Amino acid sequence: MKTFEDLHNELVTKWAEKDIESSTVQRLNAGVHEVGKKVLEEAAEAWMAAEYETPARTAEEIAQLLYHTQVLMIAANVSIEDVYRHL
């Protein structure tokens, strides 16, 4: 099981390695605007799952939202510590 920090470290490493076959790198290369649109899409899917689907489906959608949120953090040059300062 990955933690929020584990995921963040994995994504930062993928970005640093610049593997063009990595979907994370491809998303980051698309820029903040495209990543932000994906965050919005995933947020809507998490909401709809919470409204109409099972807790397991909701958890899956929330996990995808967290992934895309972390990609947005990297795209916007926001560290995990920056986010934690506001929690």
Contacts in CASP RR format, 6 or more apart in sequence:
PFRMAT RR
TARGET T0000
AUTHOR 0000-0000-0000
METHOD contacts of the structure
MODEL  1
MKTFEDLHNELVTKWAEKDIESSTVQRLNAGVHEVGKKVLEEAAEAWMAA
EYETPARTAEEIAQLLYHTQVLMIAANVSIEDVYRHL
2 10 0 8 1.000
4 66 0 8 1.000
4 70 0 8 1.000
4 80 0 8 1.000
5 80 0 8 1.000
7 66 0 8 1.000
7 67 0 8 1.000
7 70 0 8 1.000
8 70 0 8 1.000
8 73 0 8 1.000
8 80 0 8 1.000
11 24 0 8 1.000
11 67 0 8 1.000
11 70 0 8 1.000
11 71 0 8 1.000
11 74 0 8 1.000
12 74 0 8 1.000
14 22 0 8 1.000
14 24 0 8 1.000
14 25 0 8 1.000
15 24 0 8 1.000
15 25 0 8 1.000
15 28 0 8 1.000
15 74 0 8 1.000
17 25 0 8 1.000
18 25 0 8 1.000
19 25 0 8 1.000
20 26 0 8 1.000
24 71 0 8 1.000
27 34 0 8 1.000
27 35 0 8 1.000
27 38 0 8 1.000
27 68 0 8 1.000
27 71 0 8 1.000
27 75 0 8 1.000
28 35 0 8 1.000
28 71 0 8 1.000
28 74 0 8 1.000
28 75 0 8 1.000
31 75 0 8 1.000
32 72 0 8 1.000
32 75 0 8 1.000
32 76 0 8 1.000
35 68 0 8 1.000
35 71 0 8 1.000
35 72 0 8 1.000
35 75 0 8 1.000
36 68 0 8 1.000
36 72 0 8 1.000
36 75 0 8 1.000
38 68 0 8 1.000
38 71 0 8 1.000
39 65 0 8 1.000
39 68 0 8 1.000
39 69 0 8 1.000
39 72 0 8 1.000
42 61 0 8 1.000
42 64 0 8 1.000
42 65 0 8 1.000
42 67 0 8 1.000
42 68 0 8 1.000
43 65 0 8 1.000
45 61 0 8 1.000
45 64 0 8 1.000
45 65 0 8 1.000
46 58 0 8 1.000
46 61 0 8 1.000
46 62 0 8 1.000
46 64 0 8 1.000
46 65 0 8 1.000
48 61 0 8 1.000
49 57 0 8 1.000
49 58 0 8 1.000
49 60 0 8 1.000
49 61 0 8 1.000
49 62 0 8 1.000
50 58 0 8 1.000
50 61 0 8 1.000
72 78 0 8 1.000
73 79 0 8 1.000
73 80 0 8 1.000
73 82 0 8 1.000
73 83 0 8 1.000
END
